[in-house]
Amino acid sequence: MEPAHITLGECHAIAMEVLTRHGCDEANARAVADTIAAAERDHAYSHGLFRLPGYVTSLKNGKVNGKARPTVERLAPTVVRIHGDRGYAPLALEIGRAPLIEAAREFGMAALAVTRIHHFAALWPETSALAEEGLAAFAFTSSPPYLAAAGGRTKFFGTNPMSFAWPRKGRAPMAFDQASAAMARGEIQIHLRDGKTVPDGVGLDPEGNPTNDPVAILEGAQLPFGGYKGSAIALMVDLLAGPLIGEVTSIEAGDVDNGDGGAATGGELILALDPARFGGDDPIAHGERLFERMLAQEGVRLPGDRRLIARAETPENGIDVPTSLWETIDALRAA
């Protein structure tokens, strides 16, 4: 069967419909639907409609509070904390954005600690939103254990992604978002759905042997990118999104997770820096000179450029939804 073809607006409306039907109030559903539609717009398919069944599962079993009311607490002049009320992350992130920006502009840099949330999306939306306000930004979050530590053969770290965004005058920010794993878990799941194997170095089977079989890797352990380098990044993210802000580490998240395949309860750390406050001579223009020299080399692109190309094309071209996913979403709409 041919994939279903829908507009970006229909994508957002369908996500809203499904989420409200299965336990989200309007505010939480709209915030999550925004992230789903943004992922589809940018062809980040592993974080778009593909995630909708997982959102619903965790709502229906009570793991996630679909009517969460996140609250703001100022811990220090430059540290803001959002108590997420066991909801999905998007609404908490929206509520925390304004006080984070205000503190970063006043003091030059600031941090946002988001706790008691379930992060089930990409990180580039939150860093890009800050870069669109003229700030450089980092974001870190962890997940239940899926990733073997360097030298290990069993799950210990989450895929533990991080994102960085840099503002650009008159252009969309430069933003990257990458897991500590050699391949993001959602991408492995999409390979499984589509009947494809994965490249070498992605993961291990349950006995600790290298494999290209996505089923075996999902049952076994993923591998960090670059061996000990990716493992060290995963450790750093665990500390920043866990002990630093009073949240769980990956292994602790796994201890209490119900195994429903959705996001675990955890936290996120976001850092915002105002380039105008660090003494540089027009740092944004200086950054552009760096980008120009990069792009002068044949075959080089800036991180995130493929997403920006897709972003420009999707409103006109629409979205193709694989048949199997469309059937699942149709069933959720009817349930």
Buried (B, 14 or more C-beta within 10 A) or exposed (E): EEEBEBBBEBBBBBBBBBBBBBBBBEBBBBBBBBBBBBBBBBBBBBBBBBBBBBBBBBBBEEBBBBBBBBEBEEEEEBBBBBBBBBBBBBBBBBBBBEBBBEBBBEEBBBBBBBBBBBBBBBBBBBBBBBBBBBBBBBBBBBBBBBBBBBEBBEBBBBBBBBBBBBBBEEEBBBBBBBBBBBBBBBBBBBBBEEEEEBEEBBBBBBEEEBBBBBEBBBEBBBBBBBEEEBBBBBBBBBBBBBEBBEBBBBBBBBEEBEEBEBBBBBBBBBBBBBBBBEEEEEBBEEBBEEBEEEEEEEEEEBBBEEBBEBBEEBEEEBBBBBEEBBEBBEEBEEE
